[in-house]
Amino acid sequence: MTRHAWPYVAGLVTDAGAQIDINGGGYGLDIAAIHIGSDQVCMFHCGGMTFEAIMDHLESLATRYVEEGVVTDEVNGQEWSVE
């Protein structure tokens, strides 16, 4: 069994085919996000963060998505349930 530093992110990518996008916001925005197809899992501003900090924050939001079914959009100050 492989151990991952960020197990929920790894699970979403491996099992659900999620895509991670870092610094892809355009218009001078630094945004990190996880999407599964066209469905958002999470999104937040990541300007000035280290890679490890970005991944740690992605992991905390991915954990919330998997365990609680909550999508977190910190860029727009929103969250909603997928259940």
C-alpha positions as CSV (number, residue, x, y, z in Angstrom):
1,M,0.0,0.0,0.0
2,T,1.3,3.4,-1.0
3,R,1.3,6.2,1.6
4,H,0.6,9.6,0.3
5,A,1.5,12.9,2.0
6,W,-1.9,14.2,0.9
7,P,-4.2,11.1,0.9
8,Y,-7.5,12.8,0.1
9,V,-6.1,14.7,-2.8
10,A,-4.4,11.5,-4.0
11,G,-7.6,9.6,-3.7
12,L,-9.6,12.2,-5.6
13,V,-7.1,12.2,-8.4
14,T,-6.6,8.5,-8.5
15,D,-10.1,7.2,-7.9
16,A,-12.3,10.0,-9.2
17,G,-10.1,11.4,-12.0
18,A,-9.9,14.8,-10.4
19,Q,-7.7,17.6,-11.9
20,I,-5.5,19.9,-9.8
21,D,-4.9,23.4,-11.2
22,I,-2.4,25.7,-9.5
23,N,-1.9,29.3,-10.6
24,G,-4.4,28.9,-13.4
25,G,-6.7,31.7,-12.5
26,G,-5.5,34.1,-15.2
27,Y,-5.9,37.9,-15.0
28,G,-3.0,38.0,-12.5
29,L,-4.8,35.7,-10.0
30,D,-3.0,32.9,-8.3
31,I,-5.6,30.2,-7.7
32,A,-5.4,26.6,-6.7
33,A,-8.4,24.3,-7.4
34,I,-9.5,20.8,-7.7
35,H,-12.2,19.8,-10.2
36,I,-13.8,16.5,-11.1
37,G,-14.9,17.0,-14.7
38,S,-16.9,20.2,-14.6
39,D,-17.7,19.9,-10.9
40,Q,-15.7,22.0,-8.4
41,V,-14.3,20.4,-5.3
42,C,-12.4,23.5,-3.9
43,M,-10.8,26.8,-5.0
44,F,-8.7,29.3,-3.1
45,H,-6.1,32.1,-3.6
46,C,-2.6,30.7,-3.4
47,G,-0.4,33.7,-4.1
48,G,2.8,33.7,-2.1
49,M,2.2,30.2,-0.7
50,T,4.8,27.4,-0.9
51,F,4.0,24.2,-2.7
52,E,3.7,22.4,0.6
53,A,1.3,25.0,2.0
54,I,-0.8,24.9,-1.2
55,M,-1.0,21.1,-1.0
56,D,-1.8,21.1,2.7
57,H,-4.7,23.5,2.1
58,L,-5.9,21.5,-0.8
59,E,-5.8,18.4,1.4
60,S,-7.9,20.1,4.1
61,L,-10.5,21.2,1.6
62,A,-10.5,17.7,-0.1
63,T,-11.0,16.1,3.3
64,R,-14.0,18.3,3.8
65,Y,-15.4,17.4,0.4
66,V,-14.9,13.6,0.9
67,E,-16.0,13.4,4.5
68,E,-18.8,16.1,4.6
69,G,-19.8,16.5,0.9
70,V,-18.9,20.3,1.1
71,V,-17.6,22.2,-1.9
72,T,-15.5,25.2,-0.8
73,D,-15.0,28.2,-3.0
74,E,-12.8,30.6,-0.9
75,V,-12.2,32.8,-4.0
76,N,-15.9,33.8,-4.0
77,G,-16.6,33.2,-0.3
78,Q,-19.0,30.4,-0.9
79,E,-19.6,26.8,0.1
80,W,-22.3,24.3,-0.7
81,S,-23.3,20.7,-0.1
82,V,-23.1,18.1,-2.9
83,E,-25.4,15.7,-1.1
